[in-house]
Amino acid sequence: MSAPATAVRTRPAAPERGGLMCVVGARPNFMKAAPLLAAFAEGPTPLPCALVHTGQHYDAEMKDAFFRQLGIPEPDVDLGVGSGSHAWQTAEIMRRFEPVLEARRPEAVIVVGDVNSTVACALVAAKLGVPVVHVEAGLRSFDRSMPEEINRVLTDQLSELLFTTERQARENLLREGIAPWRIHFVGNVMIDTLRAQEPRAVPAAETLARLAPRALRRAGEAGHALLTLHRPGNVDRPEVLRGILDAVAEIARRLPVVFPVHPRTRAAIERLGVAGRLEAAGVVLAGPLGYLEMLGLMREARLVLTDSGGMQEETTALGVPCLTLRENTERPVTLTEGSNELVGSDPERIRAAAERVLDGGGRRGRVPERWDGQAARRIRAVLERWLADRGGLRGAAGA
């Protein structure tokens, strides 16, 4: 069952043809696009870039909060697609994006991450002969049961330029037949956003005071943990979800666990009927939070438990111990250099790892190479050279 889709909306002052076009569709994309748009706008000769929001995540309030906090301009085009099955959503994005692309004919379409919007818009662009630029290319979990893995592999095959966040990604792409000249190791744009916004992060105590004053008192003594959970493998199988939540309830008896609950996860918890038990144990069940609130909670956490790829990277950049509730990760640098540990969904394994971290045995790691807040500027430099070689944007910066 899909969410109600709305008509395509176009901002009247939007640039009409040429330039670049950047696509976002879901909250993780917002954190990756924000530094790109800022870097493109810098200096005396900005790179014109239209922003297309597919509406893959259709919570208007959360979209507005993220755009406002991250300084993202209003989209030039909003496709208003909404939620649905993978096939329906991908097809609907393609159907709505194609006339936009035909009308505007940008010199390149920039897609970020690995959501359905990423592969859908890359497919449309490639079929219309518009070059595709993939930011966050080459990440691989080697688990084809994950929809995101399919999106990553296909998008990389369609892309003209591929910007990577870690060196292993280049090896993955070369093994898949990608030409070396198309691959550029630039660093991690999500960390650009983290570094830019870290001074504005909302203190954890302020967020806890609003969400759960009793938890704030406990956290003042013991600190807090942060949990996110949304992947189908964890959420859609009742026995797996119950086991994870049992482990989380045990952890919460030692310190409050703040749990901003994804809508699909909330529905699954309601079906299990365990919300009351979680809250009694000390789990703070919250609605979705803004980026600055999440950043404050993450930065000050003693422990983060997650199945999110982005949070594996953010905790590594912050030096916060992270337990990833998956058996694999497409971000191996967070394991080899960062603060991340894979613990899967086994309750005993989760509990044991959490106890070890809380007893002082968590990994702090180090910040990986080129996660320095400058990735977007490196991307702009590569794009300017590439556009100049093609004679685009009036020879790019050298025109």
KELOZA-383919 format. One line per field, with one value per residue (C-alpha): residue number from 0; residue in one letter; chain; x, y, z. Coordinates in steps of 0.5 Angstrom, whole numbers, plus 500, padded with zeros to 3 digits. Layout:
# KELOZA-383919
n: NUM, ... .
res: A, ... .
chain: A, ... .
u: X, ... .
v: Y, ... .
w: Z, ... .
END
This chain:
# KELOZA-383919
n: 0, 1, 2, 3, 4, 5, 6, 7, 8, 9, 10, 11, 12, 13, 14, 15, 16, 17, 18, 19, 20, 21, 22, 23, 24, 25, 26, 27, 28, 29, 30, 31, 32, 33, 34, 35, 36, 37, 38, 39, 40, 41, 42, 43, 44, 45, 46, 47, 48, 49, 50, 51, 52, 53, 54, 55, 56, 57, 58, 59, 60, 61, 62, 63, 64, 65, 66, 67, 68, 69, 70, 71, 72, 73, 74, 75, 76, 77, 78, 79, 80, 81, 82, 83, 84, 85, 86, 87, 88, 89, 90, 91, 92, 93, 94, 95, 96, 97, 98, 99, 100, 101, 102, 103, 104, 105, 106, 107, 108, 109, 110, 111, 112, 113, 114, 115, 116, 117, 118, 119, 120, 121, 122, 123, 124, 125, 126, 127, 128, 129, 130, 131, 132, 133, 134, 135, 136, 137, 138, 139, 140, 141, 142, 143, 144, 145, 146, 147, 148, 149, 150, 151, 152, 153, 154, 155, 156, 157, 158, 159, 160, 161, 162, 163, 164, 165, 166, 167, 168, 169, 170, 171, 172, 173, 174, 175, 176, 177, 178, 179, 180, 181, 182, 183, 184, 185, 186, 187, 188, 189, 190, 191, 192, 193, 194, 195, 196, 197, 198, 199, 200, 201, 202, 203, 204, 205, 206, 207, 208, 209, 210, 211, 212, 213, 214, 215, 216, 217, 218, 219, 220, 221, 222, 223, 224, 225, 226, 227, 228, 229, 230, 231, 232, 233, 234, 235, 236, 237, 238, 239, 240, 241, 242, 243, 244, 245, 246, 247, 248, 249, 250, 251, 252, 253, 254, 255, 256, 257, 258, 259, 260, 261, 262, 263, 264, 265, 266, 267, 268, 269, 270, 271, 272, 273, 274, 275, 276, 277, 278, 279, 280, 281, 282, 283, 284, 285, 286, 287, 288, 289, 290, 291, 292, 293, 294, 295, 296, 297, 298, 299, 300, 301, 302, 303, 304, 305, 306, 307, 308, 309, 310, 311, 312, 313, 314, 315, 316, 317, 318, 319, 320, 321, 322, 323, 324, 325, 326, 327, 328, 329, 330, 331, 332, 333, 334, 335, 336, 337, 338, 339, 340, 341, 342, 343, 344, 345, 346, 347, 348, 349, 350, 351, 352, 353, 354, 355, 356, 357, 358, 359, 360, 361, 362, 363, 364, 365, 366, 367, 368, 369, 370, 371, 372, 373, 374, 375, 376, 377, 378, 379, 380, 381, 382, 383, 384, 385, 386, 387, 388, 389, 390, 391, 392, 393, 394, 395, 396, 397, 398 .
res: M, S, A, P, A, T, A, V, R, T, R, P, A, A, P, E, R, G, G, L, M, C, V, V, G, A, R, P, N, F, M, K, A, A, P, L, L, A, A, F, A, E, G, P, T, P, L, P, C, A, L, V, H, T, G, Q, H, Y, D, A, E, M, K, D, A, F, F, R, Q, L, G, I, P, E, P, D, V, D, L, G, V, G, S, G, S, H, A, W, Q, T, A, E, I, M, R, R, F, E, P, V, L, E, A, R, R, P, E, A, V, I, V, V, G, D, V, N, S, T, V, A, C, A, L, V, A, A, K, L, G, V, P, V, V, H, V, E, A, G, L, R, S, F, D, R, S, M, P, E, E, I, N, R, V, L, T, D, Q, L, S, E, L, L, F, T, T, E, R, Q, A, R, E, N, L, L, R, E, G, I, A, P, W, R, I, H, F, V, G, N, V, M, I, D, T, L, R, A, Q, E, P, R, A, V, P, A, A, E, T, L, A, R, L, A, P, R, A, L, R, R, A, G, E, A, G, H, A, L, L, T, L, H, R, P, G, N, V, D, R, P, E, V, L, R, G, I, L, D, A, V, A, E, I, A, R, R, L, P, V, V, F, P, V, H, P, R, T, R, A, A, I, E, R, L, G, V, A, G, R, L, E, A, A, G, V, V, L, A, G, P, L, G, Y, L, E, M, L, G, L, M, R, E, A, R, L, V, L, T, D, S, G, G, M, Q, E, E, T, T, A, L, G, V, P, C, L, T, L, R, E, N, T, E, R, P, V, T, L, T, E, G, S, N, E, L, V, G, S, D, P, E, R, I, R, A, A, A, E, R, V, L, D, G, G, G, R, R, G, R, V, P, E, R, W, D, G, Q, A, A, R, R, I, R, A, V, L, E, R, W, L, A, D, R, G, G, L, R, G, A, A, G, A .
chain: A, A, A, A, A, A, A, A, A, A, A, A, A, A, A, A, A, A, A, A, A, A, A, A, A, A, A, A, A, A, A, A, A, A, A, A, A, A, A, A, A, A, A, A, A, A, A, A, A, A, A, A, A, A, A, A, A, A, A, A, A, A, A, A, A, A, A, A, A, A, A, A, A, A, A, A, A, A, A, A, A, A, A, A, A, A, A, A, A, A, A, A, A, A, A, A, A, A, A, A, A, A, A, A, A, A, A, A, A, A, A, A, A, A, A, A, A, A, A, A, A, A, A, A, A, A, A, A, A, A, A, A, A, A, A, A, A, A, A, A, A, A, A, A, A, A, A, A, A, A, A, A, A, A, A, A, A, A, A, A, A, A, A, A, A, A, A, A, A, A, A, A, A, A, A, A, A, A, A, A, A, A, A, A, A, A, A, A, A, A, A, A, A, A, A, A, A, A, A, A, A, A, A, A, A, A, A, A, A, A, A, A, A, A, A, A, A, A, A, A, A, A, A, A, A, A, A, A, A, A, A, A, A, A, A, A, A, A, A, A, A, A, A, A, A, A, A, A, A, A, A, A, A, A, A, A, A, A, A, A, A, A, A, A, A, A, A, A, A, A, A, A, A, A, A, A, A, A, A, A, A, A, A, A, A, A, A, A, A, A, A, A, A, A, A, A, A, A, A, A, A, A, A, A, A, A, A, A, A, A, A, A, A, A, A, A, A, A, A, A, A, A, A, A, A, A, A, A, A, A, A, A, A, A, A, A, A, A, A, A, A, A, A, A, A, A, A, A, A, A, A, A, A, A, A, A, A, A, A, A, A, A, A, A, A, A, A, A, A, A, A, A, A, A, A, A, A, A, A, A, A, A, A, A, A, A, A, A, A, A, A, A, A, A, A, A, A, A, A .
u: 500, 503, 503, 498, 503, 502, 503, 510, 512, 517, 519, 518, 525, 528, 534, 531, 536, 543, 548, 548, 542, 543, 537, 535, 530, 531, 534, 541, 541, 540, 546, 550, 547, 548, 555, 555, 550, 554, 561, 558, 555, 562, 566, 566, 564, 559, 557, 549, 546, 538, 536, 530, 527, 523, 519, 521, 521, 514, 514, 514, 515, 521, 524, 523, 526, 532, 533, 532, 537, 542, 541, 539, 535, 528, 528, 527, 523, 519, 517, 512, 513, 511, 512, 511, 514, 521, 518, 513, 517, 523, 518, 514, 520, 523, 516, 516, 523, 524, 520, 524, 530, 528, 526, 532, 537, 543, 550, 550, 546, 549, 546, 548, 548, 544, 536, 531, 531, 539, 538, 532, 534, 541, 537, 533, 539, 543, 538, 537, 544, 546, 552, 551, 555, 555, 557, 559, 561, 564, 561, 559, 556, 557, 550, 545, 539, 540, 536, 541, 546, 543, 542, 549, 552, 547, 548, 556, 555, 551, 556, 561, 564, 565, 567, 569, 569, 574, 580, 577, 571, 576, 578, 571, 570, 576, 574, 567, 570, 570, 575, 580, 580, 572, 574, 576, 577, 575, 573, 566, 561, 557, 562, 563, 556, 558, 564, 560, 554, 557, 558, 550, 549, 543, 546, 543, 541, 536, 533, 532, 529, 524, 523, 523, 525, 526, 531, 535, 536, 538, 543, 546, 549, 550, 550, 546, 546, 542, 539, 536, 533, 530, 532, 527, 532, 531, 524, 520, 522, 518, 523, 529, 526, 524, 531, 534, 529, 530, 537, 536, 531, 537, 542, 537, 537, 544, 543, 537, 537, 534, 530, 528, 523, 522, 515, 516, 519, 514, 508, 512, 513, 506, 504, 509, 506, 512, 512, 510, 516, 521, 519, 519, 526, 528, 528, 526, 521, 521, 519, 524, 528, 532, 539, 542, 538, 541, 548, 548, 545, 550, 556, 555, 553, 557, 554, 550, 547, 544, 543, 544, 550, 551, 551, 557, 561, 558, 560, 567, 568, 566, 570, 564, 563, 558, 555, 552, 546, 548, 552, 556, 557, 559, 563, 569, 573, 569, 571, 578, 580, 574, 569, 565, 563, 559, 554, 549, 542, 543, 541, 547, 552, 549, 548, 556, 558, 554, 557, 564, 563, 560, 565, 571, 572, 569, 573, 575, 579, 581, 578, 579, 583, 580, 574, 576, 570, 573, 570, 565, 570, 574, 568, 567, 574, 574, 567, 570, 576, 571, 566, 572, 574, 567, 567, 561, 559, 563, 569, 567, 572, 577, 571 .
v: 500, 507, 513, 519, 522, 529, 533, 535, 542, 547, 553, 559, 562, 555, 555, 552, 549, 547, 547, 541, 538, 534, 529, 528, 523, 521, 524, 521, 524, 531, 531, 529, 534, 540, 541, 540, 545, 550, 548, 549, 556, 559, 564, 569, 564, 559, 552, 553, 547, 545, 541, 536, 532, 526, 526, 519, 520, 524, 527, 534, 537, 533, 535, 542, 541, 538, 543, 549, 546, 544, 551, 547, 551, 550, 544, 547, 541, 537, 530, 528, 521, 518, 511, 505, 498, 498, 497, 502, 507, 506, 506, 512, 516, 515, 517, 523, 525, 524, 530, 534, 532, 533, 540, 542, 538, 539, 538, 532, 529, 528, 523, 521, 515, 508, 510, 508, 515, 514, 509, 511, 518, 515, 510, 516, 520, 515, 513, 520, 521, 526, 524, 521, 523, 518, 521, 515, 510, 504, 502, 494, 490, 484, 482, 482, 481, 488, 493, 498, 494, 493, 500, 501, 497, 499, 506, 505, 502, 508, 513, 517, 520, 516, 520, 515, 516, 510, 507, 500, 503, 504, 496, 494, 499, 496, 489, 491, 494, 501, 505, 508, 515, 515, 514, 520, 519, 525, 523, 523, 529, 526, 528, 535, 536, 533, 538, 544, 543, 540, 547, 548, 541, 541, 538, 532, 534, 539, 534, 529, 534, 535, 528, 524, 528, 522, 519, 526, 525, 518, 520, 525, 519, 514, 517, 515, 510, 512, 507, 507, 501, 501, 495, 490, 484, 487, 490, 486, 479, 479, 474, 478, 484, 481, 479, 486, 489, 484, 486, 493, 493, 490, 495, 500, 498, 500, 507, 510, 508, 514, 511, 515, 510, 510, 509, 502, 500, 503, 499, 493, 494, 496, 489, 486, 489, 491, 498, 499, 494, 498, 504, 501, 498, 505, 506, 513, 512, 518, 520, 522, 528, 533, 533, 537, 534, 527, 530, 532, 525, 521, 526, 525, 518, 513, 508, 508, 501, 502, 498, 505, 506, 513, 513, 508, 513, 519, 515, 514, 521, 523, 517, 514, 507, 504, 497, 495, 491, 487, 481, 486, 493, 497, 501, 497, 503, 504, 497, 497, 504, 507, 506, 501, 493, 488, 485, 482, 481, 476, 478, 475, 478, 485, 485, 482, 487, 493, 491, 491, 498, 501, 497, 502, 497, 500, 502, 510, 508, 514, 519, 516, 519, 525, 525, 532, 537, 538, 533, 537, 542, 537, 534, 541, 542, 535, 537, 544, 540, 535, 540, 545, 539, 538, 545, 546, 551, 556, 552, 552, 556, 558, 561 .
w: 500, 498, 501, 498, 492, 490, 484, 482, 484, 481, 484, 480, 480, 479, 473, 467, 463, 464, 470, 475, 478, 485, 487, 494, 497, 504, 510, 509, 503, 506, 510, 504, 499, 504, 504, 496, 495, 500, 496, 489, 492, 494, 491, 485, 480, 483, 480, 478, 481, 481, 487, 486, 492, 490, 496, 498, 505, 505, 512, 510, 518, 518, 511, 513, 520, 516, 511, 516, 520, 515, 511, 505, 500, 498, 492, 485, 484, 489, 485, 491, 490, 497, 500, 497, 495, 492, 485, 486, 489, 484, 478, 480, 481, 474, 471, 475, 474, 466, 464, 469, 466, 459, 460, 464, 461, 466, 464, 470, 475, 482, 486, 493, 497, 496, 497, 491, 489, 487, 483, 480, 478, 475, 471, 468, 467, 463, 459, 456, 455, 461, 465, 472, 478, 484, 491, 496, 491, 491, 498, 498, 504, 499, 501, 495, 500, 502, 497, 498, 495, 489, 488, 490, 484, 479, 480, 480, 473, 471, 473, 469, 475, 482, 489, 494, 502, 503, 499, 499, 495, 489, 490, 489, 483, 479, 481, 478, 471, 473, 469, 474, 471, 473, 481, 485, 493, 496, 503, 506, 505, 511, 515, 512, 515, 522, 522, 520, 525, 531, 534, 533, 536, 541, 548, 550, 557, 553, 549, 554, 559, 553, 552, 559, 565, 569, 564, 564, 572, 571, 565, 570, 574, 568, 562, 556, 550, 543, 539, 532, 528, 521, 517, 514, 517, 524, 524, 520, 523, 530, 533, 531, 533, 540, 541, 540, 544, 550, 550, 549, 555, 559, 557, 559, 566, 567, 563, 559, 552, 547, 542, 536, 533, 525, 523, 521, 527, 531, 528, 529, 536, 537, 534, 539, 545, 548, 548, 556, 558, 554, 557, 564, 563, 562, 554, 552, 546, 542, 535, 529, 531, 528, 525, 531, 536, 534, 533, 540, 543, 539, 541, 548, 548, 552, 547, 540, 538, 530, 524, 520, 515, 516, 524, 523, 520, 524, 531, 528, 526, 533, 537, 540, 541, 536, 536, 529, 529, 523, 521, 515, 513, 507, 511, 513, 515, 521, 523, 521, 523, 527, 533, 530, 532, 528, 533, 529, 532, 537, 544, 548, 543, 544, 551, 552, 547, 551, 558, 555, 552, 559, 563, 559, 553, 548, 541, 540, 534, 529, 524, 517, 512, 508, 513, 515, 513, 506, 501, 498, 496, 493, 489, 486, 484, 480, 477, 475, 471, 468, 466, 463, 459, 456, 455, 460, 464, 459, 461, 468, 473, 467, 463 .
END
